[in-house]
Amino acid sequence: MWNSEVLEELRERRRLAAAGGGEAKTAKQHAAGKLTARERLEILFDPGTFIEIDTFRQASKGSSGGSGYPGDGVVTGYGEIDGRTVYVSSEDFTVKGGTLGAAHSEKICHVMDLALATKSPFISINDSGGARIEEGIHSIAGYSGIFLRNTKASGVIPQIAVILGPCAGGACYSPAICDFIFMTEKTSYMFITGPVVVKASIHEDVTSEELGGAEIHANKSGNVHFVYSDDRECLLGVRRLLSYLPRSCDEPAPFAETKTVDGSDRIEEIVPGNMRLPYNVKDVIETFADEGTFLEIQKDFARNVVIGLMRLDGYPVGIVANQPQVAAGTLDIDSSDKAARFIRFCDCFGIPVLTLADAPGFMPGRSQEHNGIIRHGAKLLFAYAEATVPKVTLIMRKAYGGAYIALNSKYMGADYVFAWPISQIAVMGPEGAVDILYRKQLKESEDPESERDRLVGEYEKKYLNPYIGAECGYIDDVIAPGETREVLSRAFASLREKRRGAPEHRHGNIPL
């Protein structure tokens, strides 16, 4: 028999590790509306599957800034989510404010290396005061190792950052390299320079919420992809997202049994035939997506474009759709960036892309031009052209000018392009075209307004109908709204065996 004192010491060390910073600090964490590092893992993983590693790792008590706490402010390990292995780091704010020192960063780097080696998703749960000041360069260097691994893993395994407390300074760049960022409404903050630094440097009073709260990142910066009310709902949201994603770029996205209800017969009620009237494109998506499977991403940022994941016949599909309810679905700087990065994500992990086009063009104006709409719009063009996954486009109504080209048109590499019979494809809208083409005729007319209306009608009938594009091979088929789900289902099914061609170069140089 082993000496009982040996096993008792092990139990005591595990108890101390699980206790984190102690009861008082745990109570303070709860009072702030936050769960502890280990409580979060109990929600994230399937029950009883989490295995902790580097449990007793800590900074040496004799070293500069040594904490003496087991775990050194971060819990690392692996477990199962819906039966699939996932690696995780969960910062413990009850231990030294979750600050990052050498041991802390080495634990995270170790678990990231394991995630990449096993081709498994990696989740980082951030709740930290930032770099541990007393460890100096050791702390700063620790972030470098994390950023390097984030970059090496990009496009190989899904990486998800969950901000459940402060994430300040250099720590922000790890989430920024990840594929998705989650935050909570009241307890998450992310900023390069905190309120104290802002006030000291530019003499401006600003709160943490105003500088880098969830609302700011969801609406203005576009840095965050999902926002939830509290820790529990946020972590359940992470589980849901992962259900659409493969474990790595080498595996297919997971199939799931779903309820498939065809609501395409409702499309004519949702989408007005009058091009000037708006509608909610999310209502259209719900008519053909498997029931309850549409998951919108970045829903509060660049709302003129909707992106998200859904299932079609149980298989994940990425969606990029113009939103006529917001700026008529016009493309601009932010929506181009939003859509382009999502398309590249889908391409990384073999998720087919469906584009729902209804856009009058790119946003005009001095602000857009001066802030680089050409460069940002080129990102969207580049992302579509570079993507090798199955790509299907449905032109719903307007597809004018550069927007037609940029929204996965046939010669940009779309596998299939379909159009509803009311769709209009042209260099510009009929009103603008008539004003240019018939300017002299309108000026000489006795009734310019009536003449203009007549010419617009003639122009629409002669030049804007989708059959012109179909005759020239730019459109594969013109379909009735009621056929939408069936057509999309068959199209993606036919492309399921599509394979990526061998790359002839390292990578292209996307405009950034």
Secondary structure as GFF3:
##gff-version 3
##sequence-region A 1 512
A	DSSP	alpha_helix	4	19	.	.	.	ID=ss1
A	DSSP	alpha_helix	23	31	.	.	.	ID=ss2
A	DSSP	alpha_helix	37	44	.	.	.	ID=ss3
A	DSSP	beta_strand	51	53	.	.	.	ID=ss4
A	DSSP	beta_strand	74	81	.	.	.	ID=ss5
A	DSSP	beta_strand	84	91	.	.	.	ID=ss6
A	DSSP	three_ten_helix	96	98	.	.	.	ID=ss7
A	DSSP	alpha_helix	102	117	.	.	.	ID=ss8
A	DSSP	beta_strand	122	126	.	.	.	ID=ss9
A	DSSP	three_ten_helix	133	135	.	.	.	ID=ss10
A	DSSP	alpha_helix	137	153	.	.	.	ID=ss11
A	DSSP	beta_strand	159	163	.	.	.	ID=ss12
A	DSSP	beta_strand	166	168	.	.	.	ID=ss13
A	DSSP	three_ten_helix	169	172	.	.	.	ID=ss14
A	DSSP	alpha_helix	173	177	.	.	.	ID=ss15
A	DSSP	beta_strand	180	184	.	.	.	ID=ss16
A	DSSP	beta_strand	189	191	.	.	.	ID=ss17
A	DSSP	alpha_helix	195	202	.	.	.	ID=ss18
A	DSSP	alpha_helix	208	212	.	.	.	ID=ss19
A	DSSP	alpha_helix	214	216	.	.	.	ID=ss20
A	DSSP	pi_helix	217	221	.	.	.	ID=ss21
A	DSSP	beta_strand	226	228	.	.	.	ID=ss22
A	DSSP	alpha_helix	231	242	.	.	.	ID=ss23
A	DSSP	three_ten_helix	264	266	.	.	.	ID=ss24
A	DSSP	alpha_helix	267	270	.	.	.	ID=ss25
A	DSSP	alpha_helix	281	288	.	.	.	ID=ss26
A	DSSP	beta_strand	295	297	.	.	.	ID=ss27
A	DSSP	beta_strand	305	312	.	.	.	ID=ss28
A	DSSP	beta_strand	315	322	.	.	.	ID=ss29
A	DSSP	three_ten_helix	327	329	.	.	.	ID=ss30
A	DSSP	alpha_helix	333	348	.	.	.	ID=ss31
A	DSSP	beta_strand	353	359	.	.	.	ID=ss32
A	DSSP	alpha_helix	366	370	.	.	.	ID=ss33
A	DSSP	alpha_helix	373	386	.	.	.	ID=ss34
A	DSSP	beta_strand	391	400	.	.	.	ID=ss35
A	DSSP	alpha_helix	401	406	.	.	.	ID=ss36
A	DSSP	three_ten_helix	410	412	.	.	.	ID=ss37
A	DSSP	beta_strand	416	419	.	.	.	ID=ss38
A	DSSP	beta_strand	424	426	.	.	.	ID=ss39
A	DSSP	alpha_helix	430	437	.	.	.	ID=ss40
A	DSSP	alpha_helix	439	444	.	.	.	ID=ss41
A	DSSP	alpha_helix	448	459	.	.	.	ID=ss42
A	DSSP	pi_helix	460	464	.	.	.	ID=ss43
A	DSSP	alpha_helix	466	472	.	.	.	ID=ss44
A	DSSP	beta_strand	477	478	.	.	.	ID=ss45
A	DSSP	three_ten_helix	481	483	.	.	.	ID=ss46
A	DSSP	alpha_helix	484	494	.	.	.	ID=ss47
###
